[in-house]
Amino acid sequence: MTILIMKIQFVSAVLVIILTVMMVPAQTEEAGKNELAVWGGYSPDSTIAIPALGRTPDARFGILGLRYSRRFNNNNVFNLKYTADILPAAILNYPDLEILPTAPPNVLTVRPTRYAFGAAPLGLQINLRPQKKLQPFVGASGGFLYFSQRVPNIVGTRFNFTADLGGGVDIRLKENRALTLGYKYYHISNAGRGIQNAGIDNNLFYVGYTFFSN
């Protein structure tokens, strides 16, 4: 557990430095196009509404993210953004079955907890009414999470892919800041790379705080 925390802290520090270095020249070149945000979310329950994707009910999931955004289309109707997320910490708690070494075999229901870090480098977001204080948005992204142990158990994998789709509202504040309230349909899957695929679909509600240069 201590080694995992050290890995997460190290990876987070390195990636934050890289993002900072990337933003400095970009801001000088074209002000108002770059954003940096911190966000965190929690899913109190998972869904199996789409059986082909979500197979694990009653899972709880929390995550912390750092986001870099670059606007490459800016007009009075919408802003189109590329987004990239660094995910320094995530936690997943879910129901699983454990077979006890007794005769006859007994099955015990347990709730293991797994810790992870990762990234979502492929993202796109569309903000509507970009000149207004309240800006509705929709977005999607894809990436990965690397867990401290195999998910859901020994027949799963530590490396899992992620994909999310959602929306929310950006609330513009003073001094080039914004508060974000949003929801993500957040899917975690090993894409069949393990003997078993947990296929966890999270209902992720999140809050973010954005710094931008315009």
Buried (B, 14 or more C-beta within 10 A) or exposed (E): EEEBEEBBEEBBEEBBEEBEEBBEEBBEEEEEBBBBBEBEBBBEEBBBEEEEBBBBEEBBBBBBBBBBBBBEEBEEEBBBBBBBBBBBBBBBEBBBEEEEEEEEEEEEEEEBEBBBBBBBBBBEBBBBBBEEEEBBBBBBBBBBBBBBBBBBBEEBBBBBBBBBBBBBBBBBEEEEEBEBEBBBBBBBBBEEEBEBBBBBBBBBBBBBBBBBBE
